[in-house]
Amino acid sequence: MAKGKTKEMLLVGSKTKEALKGAGKDKFMVSSDALEGLNEYVYWLVEQAQQRAKANGRKTIRAYDIIAK
């Protein structure tokens, strides 16, 4: 993707912000760029999962491709 262009948002903004803020006594503020940063991380996770599945000769991405260390 060209530099300066934002990627399509893969996250539901309101739900993600709610989760980031937390609940109970320890509430957090969420900056305006937090969702963009998390979205970039999700894109990275997707790319890593694709590479792992390909390296293992599969076309199906499994949960362990995403959470593998």
Buried (B, 14 or more C-beta within 10 A) or exposed (E): EEEEEEEEEEBEEEEBBEEBEEEEEEEEEBEEEBBBEBBEEBBEBBEEBEEBBEEEEEEEBEEEBBEEE
